[in-house]
């Protein structure tokens, strides 16, 4: 029995989506996050590090207010799923203020300092 052209196109689309989802997985995320004091940064980092595709988590607290903390979260791995990370943070009462860095692809490309970087800081 022959597949119709619509079925063939649907399969092609499905394979394309599967390929894109595999090829666009993230390797590093740097997030600016607002979180309540509880859970602690230790508890939050442990919870994030248990997510599939994540190999390491760093959390740096850079501001503490009466009820909340501003933290920078650096996540590294082979197949980080941003939506799962965001959902996990929301489960803990945290909010992503901004995505400050993203690395995707076969390897991470490190930032290179250029003369323009020095003149921009003057």
JOWO-V713910 format. One record per backbone hydrogen bond with DSSP energy under -1.0 kcal/mol. CO is the residue of the C=O (numbers start at 1). NH is the residue of the N-H. If there is no record, write none. Layout:
co:CO nh:NH
co:CO nh:NH
This chain:
co:4 nh:8
co:5 nh:9
co:6 nh:10
co:7 nh:11
co:8 nh:12
co:9 nh:13
co:10 nh:14
co:11 nh:15
co:12 nh:16
co:13 nh:17
co:14 nh:18
co:15 nh:19
co:16 nh:20
co:17 nh:21
co:18 nh:22
co:19 nh:23
co:20 nh:24
co:25 nh:105
co:26 nh:80
co:27 nh:77
co:28 nh:103
co:29 nh:75
co:30 nh:100
co:30 nh:101
co:31 nh:73
co:32 nh:97
co:32 nh:98
co:33 nh:71
co:34 nh:95
co:35 nh:69
co:40 nh:44
co:41 nh:45
co:42 nh:46
co:43 nh:47
co:44 nh:48
co:45 nh:49
co:48 nh:51
co:51 nh:54
co:53 nh:79
co:56 nh:76
co:58 nh:74
co:60 nh:72
co:63 nh:70
co:67 nh:37
co:68 nh:65
co:69 nh:35
co:70 nh:62
co:70 nh:63
co:71 nh:33
co:72 nh:60
co:73 nh:31
co:74 nh:58
co:75 nh:29
co:76 nh:55
co:76 nh:56
co:80 nh:26
co:81 nh:85
co:82 nh:86
co:83 nh:87
co:84 nh:88
co:85 nh:89
co:86 nh:90
co:87 nh:91
co:88 nh:92
co:89 nh:94
co:90 nh:93
co:95 nh:34
co:98 nh:32
co:101 nh:30
co:103 nh:27
co:103 nh:28
co:114 nh:118
co:115 nh:119
co:116 nh:120
